């Protein structure tokens, strides 16, 4: 029997890779994204049962209405992948663009909350379901310029833990996936569309790929119903944690 997976931010990166993988496995797909043309192209490539929602997850009323209007059998969602998110800028907090901060909060936090809140009741009522949130190592470890992006992903991690506490006994599972350096459109967006700057960022190392993360999402989802993977932090071999930073004043 075909199962239904709902993926936000499916037009690129982790979301697109998850859509391709689960489509190959015969799943029914609900795909969301802001770029209608990309969604339509992806659906054409995937074939099978695909329902498209052109939406911005920051639009609470649109998200609520789209989910309420899902036709059968797309409305019986087995897995929600909260993937939509972004980082903007890499400057220090004292010079950061407040519009960038608000967009990250509205997308990475509020958008995830809206989608979760409107899909979760159906999962609880059916006594089964799995919510997979895409966090980041930035939610665990600080770095210069990570300010609001890292804080938003720390929120996702704690929300995932608290959500897990709320759904205890309901049959619903919750997993937070926390990738490190991965080469997708992420850095192009962060650097305001500067492809050369994004390419330079990954030069000389082998980062994670979108397919790597999709495989991890699939593995977590395919565990037996009594097994819950709480969180997975994953980095490329080329990445690790560094020492604490120390600033010394000049001594005469």
C-alpha positions as CSV (number, residue, x, y, z in Angstrom):
1,X,0.0,0.0,0.0
2,X,1.4,3.4,-1.0
3,X,2.2,5.8,1.8
4,X,2.1,9.6,1.7
5,X,5.0,11.9,2.5
6,X,4.7,15.7,2.7
7,X,7.9,17.6,2.0
8,X,8.4,21.4,2.4
9,X,10.9,23.3,0.3
10,X,11.0,20.5,-2.3
11,X,12.3,22.6,-5.2
12,X,16.0,22.2,-4.3
13,X,18.5,20.6,-2.0
14,X,17.5,18.2,0.7
15,X,13.8,18.5,-0.1
16,X,14.2,17.7,-3.8
17,X,16.6,14.8,-3.0
18,X,14.0,13.4,-0.5
19,X,11.3,13.7,-3.2
20,X,13.3,11.8,-5.7
21,X,14.3,9.0,-3.3
22,X,10.8,8.5,-1.9
23,X,9.2,8.6,-5.4
24,X,11.6,5.8,-6.4
25,X,10.3,3.8,-3.5
26,X,6.7,4.2,-4.6
27,X,5.5,6.8,-2.1
28,X,2.7,9.2,-2.7
29,X,4.1,12.8,-2.6
30,X,2.8,16.2,-1.4
31,X,5.5,18.7,-2.4
32,X,5.6,22.4,-1.4
33,X,7.7,25.3,-2.6
34,X,7.6,28.9,-3.7
35,X,8.8,28.3,-7.3
36,X,5.8,26.9,-9.3
37,X,7.9,26.2,-12.4
38,X,10.4,24.1,-10.5
39,X,7.7,22.2,-8.7
40,X,6.0,21.4,-12.0
41,X,9.2,20.3,-13.6
42,X,10.0,18.0,-10.7
43,X,6.6,16.4,-10.7
44,X,6.9,15.8,-14.4
45,X,10.2,14.0,-13.9
46,X,9.0,12.0,-11.0
47,X,5.7,10.7,-12.4
48,X,3.5,8.7,-10.0
49,X,1.2,10.3,-7.5
50,X,2.3,13.8,-6.8
51,X,0.3,16.7,-5.4
52,X,1.9,20.2,-5.6
53,X,1.3,23.1,-3.3
54,X,2.8,26.4,-4.4
55,X,3.2,28.2,-1.1
56,X,5.5,30.1,1.2
57,X,5.6,28.4,4.6
58,X,5.7,31.9,6.2
59,X,2.0,32.4,5.1
60,X,0.1,30.9,8.0
61,X,-3.4,31.1,6.4
62,X,-2.2,29.7,3.1
63,X,-0.5,26.8,4.8
64,X,-3.6,26.0,6.9
65,X,-5.9,26.2,3.9
66,X,-3.7,24.2,1.6
67,X,-3.5,21.4,4.1
68,X,-7.2,21.5,4.9
69,X,-8.0,21.2,1.2
70,X,-5.8,18.2,0.5
71,X,-7.8,15.6,-1.4
72,X,-7.9,12.0,-0.5
73,X,-5.7,10.0,-0.4
74,X,-3.0,12.8,-0.1
75,X,-4.6,14.1,3.2
76,X,-3.6,10.9,5.1
77,X,0.0,12.0,5.7
78,X,2.4,9.3,7.0
79,X,5.6,11.4,7.1
80,X,6.2,15.2,7.2
81,X,9.6,16.4,6.3
82,X,10.0,20.0,7.5
83,X,12.8,21.0,5.2
84,X,12.0,24.6,4.1
85,X,14.6,26.9,5.6
86,X,17.5,29.2,4.8
87,X,20.5,31.2,6.1
88,X,21.1,34.8,5.1
89,X,24.3,36.6,5.5
90,X,27.4,35.7,7.5
91,X,28.2,39.0,9.2
92,X,28.4,39.7,13.0
93,X,25.2,40.4,14.9
94,X,26.1,44.1,15.4
95,X,26.0,44.8,11.6
96,X,23.4,42.1,10.6
97,X,20.4,43.0,8.4
98,X,17.2,42.8,10.6
99,X,15.2,41.9,7.5
100,X,17.5,38.8,7.1
101,X,16.9,37.9,10.8
102,X,13.2,38.2,10.5
103,X,13.1,36.1,7.3
104,X,15.1,33.3,9.0
105,X,12.9,33.4,12.0
106,X,9.7,33.4,9.9
107,X,10.9,30.6,7.7
108,X,13.0,28.3,9.9
109,X,10.8,28.6,13.0
110,X,7.3,29.9,12.2
111,X,7.0,28.1,8.9
112,X,8.0,24.8,10.5
113,X,5.5,25.4,13.3
114,X,2.6,26.2,11.0
115,X,3.1,23.0,8.9
116,X,3.6,20.8,11.9
117,X,0.6,22.2,13.8
118,X,-1.8,21.7,10.8
119,X,-0.6,18.2,10.0
120,X,0.0,16.7,13.4
121,X,-3.6,16.4,14.6
122,X,-4.4,14.0,11.7
123,X,-1.4,11.8,12.6
124,X,-2.4,11.7,16.3
125,X,-6.0,10.8,15.3
126,X,-4.8,7.9,13.1
127,X,-2.3,6.7,15.7
128,X,0.7,6.8,13.4
129,X,3.0,9.3,11.6
130,X,6.5,10.6,11.6
131,X,7.7,14.2,11.7
132,X,11.2,14.7,10.4
133,X,12.7,18.1,11.0
134,X,15.8,19.4,9.2
135,X,18.0,21.1,11.8
136,X,21.7,21.8,11.6
137,X,25.0,21.4,13.4
138,X,24.6,25.2,13.7
139,X,21.9,24.5,16.3
140,X,24.5,22.7,18.5
141,X,27.8,24.5,17.8
142,X,28.4,28.3,17.5
143,X,30.4,30.0,14.7
144,X,31.0,33.6,13.8
145,X,28.1,34.9,11.8
146,X,25.8,32.1,12.7
147,X,23.8,34.2,15.1
148,X,20.1,34.0,14.2
149,X,20.5,31.0,11.8
150,X,22.1,28.9,14.5
151,X,19.6,30.1,17.1
152,X,16.7,29.1,14.7
153,X,18.1,25.6,14.4
154,X,18.6,25.3,18.1
155,X,14.9,26.1,18.4
156,X,14.2,23.3,15.9
157,X,16.2,20.8,18.0
158,X,14.4,21.7,21.2
159,X,11.0,21.9,19.6
160,X,11.6,18.4,18.2
161,X,12.4,17.1,21.8
162,X,9.4,18.8,23.3
163,X,7.2,17.6,20.4
164,X,8.4,14.1,21.2
165,X,7.2,14.5,24.8
166,X,3.8,15.8,23.7
167,X,3.1,12.9,21.3
168,X,4.2,10.1,23.7
169,X,1.7,7.3,23.5
170,X,0.2,8.5,20.2
171,X,2.2,6.3,17.9
172,X,3.7,9.4,16.2
173,X,7.5,9.6,15.8
174,X,9.8,12.7,15.8
175,X,13.3,12.9,14.4
176,X,15.7,15.9,14.1
177,X,18.3,15.6,11.4
178,X,21.3,17.9,11.9
179,X,23.6,18.2,8.9
180,X,26.9,19.9,8.7
181,X,28.6,21.2,5.6
182,X,26.5,20.2,2.6
183,X,26.7,21.5,-1.0
184,X,23.3,22.6,-2.1
185,X,21.8,26.0,-3.0
186,X,22.2,26.8,0.7
187,X,25.4,28.9,0.3
188,X,24.2,30.5,-2.9
189,X,21.2,31.8,-0.9
190,X,23.3,32.8,2.1
191,X,25.6,34.8,-0.2
192,X,22.8,36.5,-2.0
193,X,23.1,34.6,-5.2
194,X,26.9,34.8,-5.5
195,X,27.7,31.4,-7.1
196,X,31.4,32.1,-7.2
197,X,31.5,32.9,-3.5
198,X,29.5,29.8,-2.7
199,X,31.8,27.6,-4.8
200,X,34.9,29.1,-3.1
201,X,33.4,28.2,0.3
202,X,33.4,24.4,-0.6
203,X,36.7,24.4,-2.5
204,X,39.3,21.9,-1.4
205,X,36.9,19.7,0.6
206,X,34.2,17.0,0.0
207,X,31.0,18.2,1.6
208,X,27.8,16.2,2.2
209,X,25.4,16.0,-0.7
210,X,21.6,16.4,-0.7
211,X,21.4,12.7,-1.5
212,X,23.4,11.8,1.6
213,X,20.8,13.6,3.8
214,X,17.9,12.1,1.9
215,X,19.3,8.6,2.5
216,X,19.5,9.4,6.2
217,X,15.9,10.7,6.3
218,X,14.8,7.5,4.5
219,X,16.7,5.3,7.0
220,X,15.1,7.0,10.0
221,X,11.6,6.8,8.4
222,X,12.0,3.1,7.5
223,X,12.8,1.9,11.0
224,X,10.2,-0.4,12.6
225,X,7.2,1.5,14.1
226,X,8.4,1.0,17.7
227,X,11.8,2.6,17.0
228,X,12.2,6.4,17.2
229,X,15.4,8.0,16.1
230,X,15.5,11.1,18.2
231,X,18.3,13.0,16.5
232,X,21.1,12.5,14.0
233,X,24.1,14.9,13.8
234,X,26.1,14.3,10.7
235,X,29.2,16.0,9.2
236,X,31.5,15.3,6.3
237,X,34.8,13.8,7.2
238,X,36.4,17.1,6.2
239,X,34.5,19.0,9.0
240,X,35.0,18.8,12.8
241,X,34.7,21.0,15.9
242,X,37.5,23.4,16.7
243,X,38.9,24.9,19.9
244,X,37.3,27.7,21.8
245,X,38.2,31.1,20.3
246,X,40.3,33.4,22.5
247,X,41.0,37.1,21.9
248,X,44.0,38.7,23.5
249,X,44.7,42.4,23.9
250,X,48.0,43.5,22.7
251,X,50.6,43.5,25.6
252,X,53.3,46.1,25.5
